[in-house]
Structure formats: structure tokens, C-alpha cells
Amino acid sequence: MNGAESLVRTLVDSGVEVCFSNPGTSEMHFVAALDKVEGMRAILGLFEGAVTGMADGYGRMAEKPAATLLHLGPGLANGLANLHNARRASTPIVNIVGDHATYHAQYDAPLASDIVGFARPVSGWVHSSTSPKTVAADGARAVHAAMQPPGQIATLILPADTAWLEAEHPAPKLPLTAPAAVSSSAVDAAAKALKNGRKTAILVRGAALKEQGLIAAGRIAAASGARIMCDTFAPRLQRGAGRVVIERIPYFAEQMVETLADVEQLILVGSKPPVSFFAYPGKPSWCTPDSADILYLAHPHEDGVAALEAVASAIGAPKDPANVAPLQKPDLPKGNLDQFTAGQIVAHYLPDNATISDEAATSGIGSAIATATAAPHDHLSLTGGAIGQGLPLATGAAVACPDRKTVCLHGDGGAMYTLQALWTQAREKLDVTNVIFANRSYAILNIELMRVGAENPGPKALSMLDLHNPELNWVQLGQGMGVESVRVETAEEFAEAFASAMKQKGPRLIEVML
């Protein structure tokens, strides 16, 4: 048994079942070990940014880490944007990054780089193996680190000789750490605040945005009248019919300020006070009223679900939560196809327990409104703001939940960043329906150009935000990746295409012309 085999066996024994990979020469012994060890599914991605995004989607839905296999520092660097998003989502991921053999480092070969320097900003844990006899133990520690509540990225650097030299045996799985219990004083403070008659909002993030936590929050709302809110981009939100409706904080700073203007108390559950995404001339960055009291009921590493349930009990909340969404599927529209009629069609046909990967950006408002009372589903957001997440996120989610339909809603500009994920969807026969909203523009940046005070933009500036000349053809792009693709221009055409995709399994792409 060499070091690579001992590592793969350790990963499998520790519960890691999937490796999203884009390997190179230094990782070949790990690649060979995948054939020697049962229990590890190997999935190839054609770009490291797609690979890391897939691991993010998998981790959010499986609630345990996948491994990535990346080639040296440049391979890791290619994946950093979606690792940034995963870090903001607190997604558990184990990165395995190959490195030159330990004795080769002295020669400063062309691919030599500061791998730790690349890894550190996106990783909660970084380690470089020094011996084939310690690789297995390092792997067990990496999985343990990734699963530290609320989840984080662990990066294990694997020099080539530690992979090919003789090892001893795999390492045993390390016991996982449960979320910490919240203090009784935090529960008492929140309960007391909810009884004082002041206008209160509860801002929720993490596991508490799943059904059990939402029910507890809805019970608190029923007893106290508190508003239940989540961040603009929550990593995973369970919504739709039968779920407690949660108010999403809007994106733009002035909208955030207006939304929170009358809040006198803000109770945080796994979240932090909301701030604007960017700084703008003459607009605030801090969006909570200065006069509001801020209480931390549960920090991210603590058990937010148990905290909400404890508060609900402390204030004598009723058994049934407030603000439960009814099942109200929109009627099918006819004629004009825009983001709102498209959203109505998505909501009409969305099956039970689907997963939506949402990077529709400016074209996503219609779907967000319409799906609020659609069939129950999970909603995954662009947590870190680094575009190009939606397609690989959907791909990883489909690997984690093969019996659930996955729908990716994506703007055409952002989708170009990681369109290689479509090839992996086809190769793995994943049940993903990709809806590409084609407005031929970085539309959000056209809005931001005006908001930041850039005056009188000329043709050069505007050309930087325009996707014409030449126009993208997503039907040809999708077909070139092996995915059945179609373009639609009317509501009737989109309804027919989306309904068909919901009835069949396998990857599909629908280009929605706006």
C-alpha cells in the first residue's frame, strides 16, 4: 500500500464518497488508487473552478464533504473563486492538492508555487504531508477539520513522493464534533427581548433555515410578532408550500436600510449584522439602525435549531408556526416571455423536493416571487458573490441527491465562467435542467455602473458590459457539451420545454430569450 492508497482508503472510511477531480502528473498515484479502493466515486471536471463549485453543491446538500483533486498551485488557484463562495457558505470540502516531490522542491521547477499561500485565504485548515506514513492520518484530520461546525474547507497538500512511497495502513475515522450548545443566558436574553414589545427581527442562517429550524422560528413569530429574515444569499434555504415563509433581506444598500428601518432589536441566529455588498458614494455600508439592539442567540458554530426551539418554549409559543406558505401554483402565462412569466412556468411545473441552484442575478426576481408558494424545494444561493457558481453548484447537488430534480437558473454572462460543468452533467447523466436567461448583457453591472456614480459612460465602458458581437448561442454550447438543448422565445415554448424536462431524467438546457 502506498501513501495515495492509504489516503483514499482513509477518506472512504471517514465518509467521503465522491472525488471531483481535475488531476495532473503529481496526482497520478492518487488517480491510480481510485481503482484499488471501493467506495469512492470519481467525477471529472474540465476546469478547476467547476470542480470546486461541484464540491460546494455536493457539500451543501449531502451535509458532508466531497474531496477535490487539484493539480498543484495553479490548479488550486483556478478553483479559488468557487472555494471563496464555498467558504462563505460554510460548506465542508476536503481539497487534495498535489505538489512536487519533497526532494524536487529545491529545483524551483516551472509549476512550483506557494500552495499554502493560495490555500490559506479560503481554507479553515491547511496542512502539507511530509511522509507517506503520515498521509492517512493527515487525511483523517482533514475530514475532521472540514466537519467542524458549521463546516469549512480543509486543504491537504500531497507531495508526489508521499503518495508513491510505501505506507502502512489507513487511519481510523475521527469522531465528529457536534454543534455547540447555546448558553442559557443567550436564550433567556432573547426570550426577554421578545416580550418587551419592541419591534424585533430574527436573522437566521445555516442549518436553522431547514424545516425544523423554520418551524421553531415560525412559532416564535406566532407568539411575538417578530419578523423572521435571512440573508440576501443564504447557502441553503428550504422554502415553498408547507414551509414557514422567511423574509429575504434585499440586495441594494438603500433597500436594506428601508427594510430594517423600524427594527429596534435584531436577534442573530448563525448570522451577523447585514451590511451592503459594496460601498457606494453617499450610501451606508452598515444597514442596521444605529439605535437597534443586537443580540447573539446562536453563533455559527452553535446549534441554532436548538436555540430557536428553546426560545419558543421559553416564551410559550404555540405548537403551530405562523406564516406557513400555502400551495399556490401560478397559472400558465401566454405570449410574452420575460423573467416573471418564466418564473411562473418554473413554479407551475417544479416537482416536490427539487433543488434550485440560483444564479439568475437580475433575471431571478420573477422566479423567486413565483416559487414562494410552489412545491417544497431547497434553494441554493450565490453566497460569496463570485459569479460562475450556478452550473457547477447544480451539478454537485445532483450528485448528492440523485433522486431529486435539480434546476439551475442562470444568467448567460455568469454561466460562461463555468460552462464546462455541462460536460460533467452529460458524462455522469445527472438530472439537471439548466435554464439560461439570455439577455446578452452583464445586466447587474449596467445597474452598478450608474449606482457607483460613474458619470456619462461612453461606448468603451458600455462595451465592457455587453455580450453582443458576437452573440452567445447556448443551444450550440450545450449541444457541444453533450446536453440536449433548445431555445425558447415565447411563454408557450418555454412551458413545453420545461414541462418536458421535468418529466424526463438527464441533463437539459433551455435558453430563454429575454
C-alpha positions in Angstrom: 0.0 0.0 0.0 1.4 3.4 -1.0 0.6 6.7 0.6 -2.1 7.6 -2.0 -3.9 4.3 -1.4 -3.8 4.8 2.3 -5.2 8.2 1.9 -8.1 7.2 -0.4 -9.0 4.3 2.0 -9.0 6.7 4.9 -11.2 9.2 3.1 -13.7 6.5 2.3 -13.6 5.1 5.8 -14.2 8.7 7.0 -17.4 9.1 4.9 -16.0 10.8 1.8 -17.7 9.1 -1.1 -17.1 11.4 -4.0 -14.0 13.0 -5.5 -14.5 15.8 -8.0 -11.2 15.9 -9.9 -9.1 17.7 -12.5 -5.7 15.9 -11.9 -2.2 16.3 -13.3 1.1 14.5 -13.2 1.7 14.9 -9.5 -1.7 13.3 -8.6 -1.4 10.2 -10.8 -0.8 7.8 -7.8 -4.0 9.2 -6.2 -5.8 8.6 -9.5 -4.5 5.0 -9.7 -5.6 4.4 -6.1 -9.2 5.2 -7.0 -9.3 1.8 -8.9 -7.9 -0.1 -5.9 -10.3 1.2 -3.3 -14.0 0.5 -3.4 -16.4 3.3 -2.3 -15.0 6.4 -3.9 -16.9 7.8 -6.9 -14.5 9.7 -9.2 -16.1 12.6 -11.2 -14.0 14.5 -13.8 -14.4 18.3 -14.3 -12.8 20.1 -17.2 -11.9 23.2 -15.2 -10.9 23.5 -11.5 -13.4 26.3 -10.9 -16.2 23.9 -12.0 -14.7 21.2 -9.8 -14.7 23.3 -6.6 -18.2 24.6 -7.4 -19.4 21.0 -7.7 -17.9 20.1 -4.3 -19.7 23.1 -2.9 -23.1 22.0 -4.2 -22.5 18.4 -3.1 -21.5 19.5 0.4 -24.5 21.8 0.9 -26.9 19.0 0.0 -25.1 16.0 1.4 -24.1 17.8 4.5 -20.7 16.1 4.4 -17.6 16.8 2.4 -16.6 15.6 -1.1 -13.0 15.6 -2.0 -11.5 17.7 -4.8 -8.3 16.6 -6.5 -6.4 19.6 -7.9 -3.1 19.9 -9.7 -0.5 21.9 -7.8 -0.8 25.6 -7.0 -2.1 26.8 -10.4 -4.9 24.1 -10.3 -5.9 25.2 -6.8 -5.7 28.9 -7.9 -8.1 28.2 -10.8 -10.6 26.9 -8.3 -10.3 29.7 -5.8 -13.4 31.8 -6.8 -15.8 28.9 -6.1 -13.8 28.0 -3.0 -14.5 31.6 -1.9 -18.2 31.0 -2.4 -18.0 27.7 -0.5 -16.2 29.4 2.4 -19.0 31.9 2.6 -21.5 29.1 2.6 -19.6 27.2 5.4 -19.5 24.2 3.1 -17.4 21.2 4.2 -14.9 20.3 1.5 -11.6 18.4 1.6 -9.2 19.7 -1.1 -6.4 17.3 -2.1 -3.8 19.3 -3.9 -0.8 17.6 -5.4 2.7 19.0 -5.1 6.1 18.3 -6.4 8.1 15.5 -4.6 9.7 16.8 -1.5 13.2 16.4 -2.9 12.2 18.2 -6.2 11.2 21.4 -4.5 14.8 22.6 -4.3 15.0 23.0 -8.1 12.1 25.5 -8.4 10.5 23.7 -11.3 8.1 25.7 -13.6 5.0 24.6 -11.7 6.4 25.3 -8.2 4.4 27.8 -6.3 3.2 28.9 -2.8 0.4 26.4 -2.5 -0.2 27.3 1.2 -0.4 30.9 0.2 -3.1 30.1 -2.4 -5.0 27.8 0.0 -4.9 29.9 3.2 -7.5 32.6 2.4 -10.2 30.1 1.6 -9.3 27.3 4.0 -10.0 26.8 7.7 -7.4 24.1 7.8 -4.2 23.7 5.7 -1.5 21.0 6.0 1.2 19.6 3.8 2.1 15.9 4.3 5.7 15.2 5.0 5.8 11.4 4.9 3.9 8.5 3.3 3.5 7.0 6.7 1.5 10.1 8.0 -0.6 10.7 4.9 -3.5 8.6 6.1 -3.6 10.3 9.5 -3.4 13.7 7.7 -6.5 12.7 5.6 -8.5 11.7 8.7 -7.6 15.1 10.3 -8.7 16.9 7.1 -12.1 15.3 7.1 -12.5 16.1 10.8 -11.5 19.7 10.2 -13.9 20.1 7.3 -16.8 18.9 9.5 -16.1 21.4 12.3 -19.4 23.2 12.8 -20.7 25.0 10.8 -18.4 23.4 8.1 -15.2 24.7 6.5 -12.7 23.9 3.8 -9.7 21.7 4.7 -6.8 21.7 2.2 -4.3 18.8 2.3 -1.2 19.2 0.2 0.1 15.9 -1.1 3.8 15.9 -2.3 4.2 13.3 -5.1 6.7 11.1 -3.2 4.4 10.9 -0.1 1.8 9.4 -2.5 4.0 6.9 -4.3 6.2 5.7 -1.4 5.2 2.8 0.9 2.7 3.5 3.6 1.5 1.3 6.5 -2.3 1.3 6.7 -5.3 3.7 6.5 -6.2 5.8 9.5 -9.4 5.4 11.5 -12.2 7.9 11.2 -12.0 10.6 13.9 -15.1 11.4 15.9 -17.0 14.4 14.6 -17.7 17.5 16.7 -21.4 18.4 17.2 -22.5 22.0 17.1 -22.0 23.6 20.5 -25.0 24.2 22.7 -26.1 27.8 23.1 -25.8 29.3 26.6 -28.9 29.5 28.8 -28.2 33.2 29.2 -28.4 33.8 25.5 -31.8 32.0 25.4 -33.0 34.0 28.4 -31.9 37.3 26.8 -33.7 36.6 23.6 -36.8 35.4 25.3 -36.8 38.6 27.5 -36.3 40.8 24.4 -39.2 39.2 22.6 -41.5 40.0 25.5 -40.6 43.7 25.8 -42.9 45.0 23.0 -40.1 46.4 20.8 -40.1 45.7 17.0 -37.9 42.7 16.6 -36.3 40.8 13.6 -34.7 37.5 13.9 -31.9 37.0 11.2 -31.4 33.2 10.6 -28.6 31.4 8.7 -27.2 27.9 8.5 -29.0 24.7 9.5 -31.8 26.7 11.1 -33.0 27.6 7.6 -34.1 24.0 7.1 -37.6 22.9 8.1 -37.1 22.1 11.8 -35.5 25.5 12.4 -38.0 27.3 10.3 -40.9 25.8 12.3 -39.3 26.9 15.6 -38.8 30.4 14.1 -42.4 30.5 12.9 -43.6 29.5 16.4 -41.7 32.4 17.8 -43.2 34.7 15.2 -46.7 33.4 16.1 -46.1 34.3 19.8 -44.2 37.5 19.5 -44.9 39.1 16.0 -41.2 39.1 15.3 -40.1 39.2 11.7 -38.2 36.1 10.5 -35.5 37.0 8.0 -32.5 35.5 6.2 -29.5 37.0 4.3 -29.8 38.0 0.7 -27.7 35.0 -0.3 -28.4 32.1 2.1 -26.4 28.9 1.4 -29.4 26.6 1.7 -33.0 27.6 2.3 -36.0 25.3 2.4 -39.0 27.1 1.0 -42.3 26.6 -0.8 -45.6 25.1 0.2 -45.8 23.9 3.8 -42.6 25.8 4.9 -42.5 28.9 7.0 -42.1 31.9 4.8 -38.9 33.8 5.5 -38.2 37.4 4.5 -35.1 37.8 2.5 -33.0 40.9 3.0 -32.8 42.8 -0.3 -29.6 43.3 -2.2 -29.1 47.0 -2.6 -28.0 49.1 0.4 -30.8 51.7 0.4 -33.3 48.8 0.2 -31.7 47.1 3.1 -31.8 50.3 5.2 -35.5 50.8 4.3 -36.3 47.1 5.1 -34.7 47.4 8.5 -35.6 51.0 9.3 -38.2 50.2 12.1 -36.2 47.3 13.7 -35.5 48.0 17.3 -34.0 44.7 18.2 -32.1 42.3 15.9 -31.6 38.7 17.1 -28.9 36.8 15.2 -29.0 33.0 14.7 -25.9 31.8 13.0 -25.6 35.1 11.1 -24.1 38.5 11.6 -25.5 42.1 11.1 -26.2 42.8 7.5 -24.0 45.1 5.5 -24.2 46.3 1.9 -22.5 44.2 -0.7 -20.4 47.1 -1.9 -19.6 50.6 -0.8 -21.4 53.3 -2.7 -20.8 57.1 -2.7 -23.2 58.7 -0.3 -24.9 55.4 0.7 -24.4 53.5 4.0 -22.4 50.3 4.4 -23.9 49.4 7.8 -27.6 48.8 7.3 -29.0 48.1 10.8 -30.3 51.2 12.6 -27.7 52.6 14.9 -30.4 52.6 17.7 -31.2 48.9 17.4 -30.0 46.5 20.0 -28.2 43.4 18.6 -28.4 40.1 20.4 -26.5 36.9 19.5 -28.7 34.0 20.2 -26.5 31.5 18.4 -23.1 31.9 16.8 -22.3 30.0 13.5 -20.6 27.1 15.4 -23.6 26.7 17.8 -26.8 24.8 17.4 -29.2 27.4 16.0 -32.1 25.0 15.7 -32.0 24.0 19.3 -31.6 27.7 20.3 -34.8 28.7 18.4 -36.7 25.8 19.9 -35.5 26.7 23.4 -36.7 30.3 22.9 -40.0 29.1 21.5 -40.5 27.1 24.7 -39.3 30.0 26.9 -41.9 32.4 25.5 -44.7 29.8 25.5 -45.0 29.8 21.7 -47.9 27.8 20.2 -47.3 24.5 18.5 -48.2 25.7 15.1 -45.9 28.3 13.4 -47.1 31.5 11.7 -46.7 32.4 8.1 -46.7 28.9 6.5 -46.8 29.1 2.7 -49.8 27.6 1.0 -49.5 25.6 -2.2 -50.4 28.0 -4.9 -49.1 27.1 -8.3 -49.4 30.0 -10.8 -51.5 29.6 -13.9 -49.5 29.2 -17.1 -49.0 32.5 -18.9 -49.2 33.0 -22.6 -47.4 35.2 -25.1 -44.6 37.4 -23.8 -41.7 35.6 -22.2 -39.8 37.6 -19.5 -38.4 36.7 -16.2 -41.8 36.9 -14.5 -43.7 34.7 -16.9 -40.7 32.4 -16.9 -40.8 32.3 -13.1 -44.5 31.4 -13.2 -43.8 28.5 -15.5 -40.9 27.2 -13.3 -43.2 27.4 -10.3 -46.1 25.7 -12.0 -44.1 22.6 -13.0 -41.5 22.4 -10.2 -41.8 18.9 -8.7 -41.8 18.2 -4.9 -38.3 18.3 -3.2 -36.5 19.8 -6.2 -33.3 21.7 -5.7 -32.9 25.1 -7.2 -29.4 26.5 -7.9 -29.9 30.2 -8.4 -27.5 32.4 -10.2 -30.1 34.2 -12.3 -29.0 37.6 -10.9 -31.2 40.4 -12.4 -33.4 37.8 -14.1 -34.1 35.9 -10.9 -36.7 38.1 -9.2 -39.6 36.6 -11.1 -38.7 33.0 -10.2 -38.1 34.0 -6.6 -41.6 35.5 -6.3 -43.4 32.7 -8.1 -41.7 29.8 -6.4 -42.5 31.1 -2.9 -45.7 29.0 -2.9 -44.6 26.3 -5.3 -43.9 22.7 -4.3 -41.5 22.4 -1.4 -37.9 22.7 -2.5 -34.3 23.7 -1.5 -32.9 27.0 -2.7 -29.1 27.4 -3.1 -27.7 30.9 -3.5 -24.5 32.6 -4.7 -23.1 33.1 -1.2 -19.8 34.8 -1.9 -20.7 36.9 -4.9 -18.1 35.3 -7.2 -20.1 34.6 -10.4 -19.9 31.3 -12.2 -21.2 29.2 -9.4 -24.6 28.1 -10.5 -23.9 25.4 -13.1 -21.3 23.5 -11.0 -23.3 24.0 -7.8 -26.3 22.3 -9.5 -24.0 19.6 -10.8 -22.7 18.8 -7.3 -26.2 19.0 -5.8 -27.5 16.5 -8.4 -24.6 14.1 -7.4 -25.6 14.4 -3.7 -29.3 13.9 -4.4 -29.7 11.7 -7.5 -33.4 11.1 -6.8 -34.3 14.7 -6.7 -34.8 17.1 -9.7 -32.2 19.8 -9.8 -33.0 23.1 -11.6 -30.3 25.7 -12.4 -31.5 29.2 -13.0 -28.6 31.2 -14.5 -27.7 34.4 -16.3 -25.9 33.9 -19.6 -22.9 36.0 -18.6 -22.2 34.2 -15.4 -22.8 30.8 -16.9 -19.9 31.3 -19.3 -17.5 31.2 -16.4 -18.0 27.5 -15.8 -20.0 26.1 -18.7 -17.6 23.1 -18.5 -20.0 21.8 -15.8 -22.4 20.9 -18.6 -20.0 18.3 -19.9 -19.8 16.7 -16.5 -23.6 16.7 -16.3 -23.7 14.8 -19.6 -20.9 12.4 -18.7 -22.5 11.5 -15.4 -26.1 11.6 -16.8 -27.2 13.9 -14.0 -30.8 15.0 -13.7 -30.2 18.8 -14.1 -32.4 21.2 -16.0 -30.3 24.3 -16.8 -32.4 27.5 -17.6 -30.2 30.1 -19.2 -31.7 33.6 -19.2 -30.2 35.2 -22.3 -30.3 39.0 -22.0 -26.9 39.3 -23.8 -25.6 41.6 -21.0 -23.9 41.7 -17.6 -27.1 43.4 -16.6 -26.2 43.8 -12.9 -23.1 45.7 -13.8 -25.0 48.1 -16.0 -27.0 48.9 -12.9 -23.9 49.1 -10.7 -22.2 51.4 -13.2 -24.9 54.0 -12.5 -25.1 53.4 -8.8 -21.4 53.9 -8.1 -21.6 57.4 -9.6 -19.6 56.7 -12.8 -20.8 59.7 -14.9 -21.5 59.7 -18.6 -20.3 56.2 -19.6 -19.2 56.1 -23.2 -19.1 53.3 -25.8 -15.9 51.7 -24.4 -17.3 51.5 -20.9 -20.7 50.1 -22.1 -19.0 47.6 -24.4 -17.3 46.0 -21.3 -20.8 45.1 -20.1 -22.4 43.9 -23.3 -22.4 40.3 -24.6 -23.3 41.0 -28.3 -20.9 41.0 -31.2 -20.8 38.0 -31.3 -23.9 36.8 -29.6 -23.6 33.7 -27.4 -25.5 30.7 -28.7 -26.4 28.5 -25.7 -28.1 25.8 -27.8 -24.8 25.2 -29.7 -22.8 25.5 -26.5 -25.0 23.0 -24.6 -25.0 20.5 -27.5 -21.3 20.8 -27.8 -21.0 19.7 -24.2 -23.4 16.7 -24.9 -26.5 18.3 -23.3 -29.8 18.3 -25.1 -30.6 22.0 -25.7 -33.3 24.2 -27.0 -34.0 27.9 -27.4 -37.4 29.4 -26.5 -38.9 32.8 -27.3 -42.5 32.6 -26.1 -44.2 31.6 -22.8 -45.8 28.6 -24.6 -42.4 27.4 -25.9 -40.8 27.6 -22.5 -43.8 25.9 -20.8 -43.5 23.0 -23.3 -39.7 22.7 -22.9 -39.7 23.0 -19.1 -42.6 20.6 -18.6 -40.8 18.0 -20.8 -37.6 18.4 -18.8 -39.5 17.9 -15.5 -41.0 14.6 -16.8 -37.7 13.2 -18.0 -34.4 12.4 -16.4 -31.0 13.6 -17.5 -29.4 16.9 -18.3 -31.2 19.5 -20.3 -30.6 23.1 -21.3 -33.2 25.7 -22.1 -32.1 29.1 -23.4 -34.7 31.7 -22.5 -34.5 34.7 -24.8 -35.3 37.9 -22.9 
